[in-house]
Amino acid sequence: MSDDRLIVALDVPDALAGLKLAEQIGDAVSFYKIGLGMLTGGGLALANELKQEHGKRIFLDMKLFDIGATVENAVRGLAQFDLDFLTVHGDPYVVRAAKEGAAGKDLKILAVTILTSLDRNDLDGALLKPGAVSNMVVERAANAFAAGADGVIASPQEAAAIRALPEAAGRLIVTPGVRPAGADLGDQKRVATPANAVADGADHIVVGRPVWQAENPKQAVQDILCELNSPQAQTPNRQASATKV
């Protein structure tokens, strides 16, 4: 059985590879993420096929960032594809524009706080204000919620603090940077295990490399699902999150 708290990232070269991986995994996964890296490799076609022909939920991870009118128009176009989640950068004007573009559709707009591949040194290099990364993530999440975001993207390490925000009531927290115990961290710097991410308030976790690099992707998924349903992952938030999407 699948559990849509798990979103598998199809970070593979093209739509054919993505479809092959989804077929290998079968009914064990009901929710897939398709990112910017596959956009020129047939990503939108794969999203449509998985959604319309295989009944999967789709998270389109585009991280849109531009002037408001451009974001609004881009989201309006993407919203016609009957997808489930779409990411934009968490600047309030971007979030507001995206919500305008998604008006009348079921597409959930998720605001990126700070990428899970970044740490304080990276933010210094980008000339962003000083302060702890975790505090900045929580502040950006609160601002995104105030601008109308349906949810936010943040690392598992910030999930509990975001869940504690009054503005987070009824909103989604989606956490990339999730790695099963012993897995290679890859380019992620702020990580946690699947059970810890859910216990700290995440509604969905996103896992990529530990699945598609595995010798047996379906078994890798089943191991993650077992962890998601272990006692350490059970929190009151699980029941609430099941009604949000």
N, C-alpha and C positions, 0 to 999 in steps of 0.2 A: 504493500500500500504506500502511496505517496503522502507527503506532508508539505503543504505549500509554504510552510515557514522556511523551507530550503529552496533557494533559488540557485540554479546551476548556471555559471557564466560560460557561455559558449565562445570563449576567447580563442577560437581556432581560425585558420587562415581564410576560410570561405564558407559559403552556404552548404556546399556539398559535404565538407568535413563536419559542419555543425549538424546537418541532418543525420549523417552516419552516427555521430556520437549520441544524438537523441534516440535513434533507433536501437543502439546498443543498450542504453539505459532503460528504455521502454517505459512501463507504467510506474517505475519507481520515482520518477520526477514529474511534477505537474507544472513547474514554473521555471522559465529560462530567461536569462539576461543576454541581450545582444547589444554589443557595444560599438563604439566609434571605429574600432579597428577592423570590423567586418563590414562597414558601410559600403566600401567599394568592392566587396567580395560577395555581394548579393544579400546583405543583412536584412534589408526590408522584405525581400522576397521570402527569405527563410522565416522571418517573423510571421508573415501572412500564412505561410504553409503550416507552421507549427500551430498557429492559432485556429485557422479555419478547417484544416484537414485532420489535425491530431488533437484538437481540444486543449492545447496547452495555454497557460497564462504567459504573457510576455512583458518583460521589463526592458524597455528601450533606453539604453544608457548613453545618451548623447551629450550630456553636460552642456547644454546650450548656454551661450554667453554672447550677447551682442546688445545693440540698442533695443529699446523696448519694442518698437514697431516691428523690427526684424524677428525678434523672439516670438512675438504674438503671431505673426504670419507663419513662421515655421511650425509652431505648435498647432495652429489651426490645420495646417496640412497634414501633420503627423496624426492628429486626432481622428482623421477619417479612416485610419487603418484598424480601428477597434482594438487597440492595445490596452494594456493594464496600467503600467507605470512608465513615466518619462522623467529623466533627470534634467534639471537646469542648475546653473550656479545659484548659490543662495543669497545673492544680493537682492534686497527687497524689490527694487524696480524690475528685476528680471523675473522674480516670482510672480509679481502682479501681472506682468505682461503675459506670462505663460498661462496663468489662470484665465485671463481674458481669451486667449487662443483656444483653451480647452472647454470653454463655456458650452454647456448643453451636452457634453460628452461624459462618459464614465472614466476617462483617463485621469489617473492620479498624478499630480505634479509633486515630485520629490526634489527637495533643495539640497544640493551638495554643500556641506559645511566647510570642512578642510579635508583634502584628499588623504586617504589612509597611508599613502606612500610618502607623506611629508612629515618632517619634524621641525623643531625650532630653528635649526640651522637653515633649512630650506625657506622658512618664512622670513628669516633675516635677509637671505639673499634676494627675496622678492620685495623687500622694503616694507613688509607688513608690520603693524604696530607691535611693540614688545608685550610680553606676557606669556603665561603658560598656554600651551596649545589647547589643553582641555578646556580652559576658561574661554578661549576664543571660540571653540566649537560650540559650547553651550550658548554663548552670546549670539552667535550667528544662527543657531537653531531657533532661539526665541524670536529673533527678528524675522526669520523666514516664516515661522508660524503666524506672526502678527500680520505678515503680508499675504497670508492665505494659503501657504503651502499645505498640501495634504499629508506631508511627511518629510523626513529629512534623511540624508545619508550621512552617517558618522561612524567612526571606528567603534568597536565593542567597548573600548576603554572609556568612552564618553556616554554610553547608552544609559547607565543608571542616572547620571546627573541630568541628562535630557528628559528622561522619563519622569523625573521629579518636578520638572517645570509645570506650573499651572497651565501654561499654553499648550502643553503636550497632550492634554486629555483628548482622547478620540483621534489622535494623530498617529501616523506610522513612524517607526524607527527601523531603518533598514541598514544592516551593518555588513560592509565588505571587510576585508582584512581578517577573515575567520579561517583558522587553520586547525585541523584535528591535531591532537597531541603528537609530537614527533615529526610533523610535516615541515617541509622546507618553507621558510618565510618568503622566499622570492624577493620582490621589491616592496613588500609591505613592512611598515615600521611600527604600527600601532595595532596589535593583533590580540586575539583571544580564541579560546576553543569554542566550538558550537554551543556546548552546554552553558558555558559562562556567559556568552553573548545573550542567549535567551533568558537566562536567570537574571541578567542585569537590565532587562526590559526591551530587548530587540523583538520586533514582530516578525522580521524576516532576516535570515543570514544569506550572504552571497558567497559561494564557494566555486572557485574555478580550477586552478592548477591541480589541487589534490584529487580532483575528479578526472579531468581530461588528460592528465599525465599518468594516471594510474594504469597499471597493466590490465586491471579489470575495473573499468569505470562504474559498472553497476554495483559491484561489491563495495567500492569506495563510497558510493551513495548510501548503500544500506548501512554501512558502518556509521556514517554521519547521522542517519535517521535514528539509529539505535541510541546514539548519544543524545539527540534531541528529545528522545522519550525516556531518558534515564532520570532517576530521582533528582539529580543535581540540577536538571534543567527545568524542573516543574516550579512554576510561580503563579500567583494569582493573575498575572498579566496575560498568561497564555489563553485563558478563556475569553478575556476581554478582546484580545487581538483577533480572535477568530471571527468576530462579528464586524470588524472594521472594513474588510475588503470583500 
